[in-house]
């Protein structure tokens, strides 16, 4: 592998690359070998949750104690 083109257009001259996203969607990576062949590799991200956590609780006892 010669290089990897990341979804933001930057090119990494390596066999591995890291890319961080903050939204769900499909992100396309392009991999080029030394002969000039290009493979587009789509990665779907669907597990990013932006909802605040919620929890129900009950205080027992509900008055001050010593």
PyMOL commands that set and color helices and strands:
alter all, ss='L'
color gray80, all
select strands_A, chain A and resi 3-5+11-12+25-32+38-45
alter strands_A, ss='S'
color yellow, strands_A
deselect
rebuild
show_as cartoon
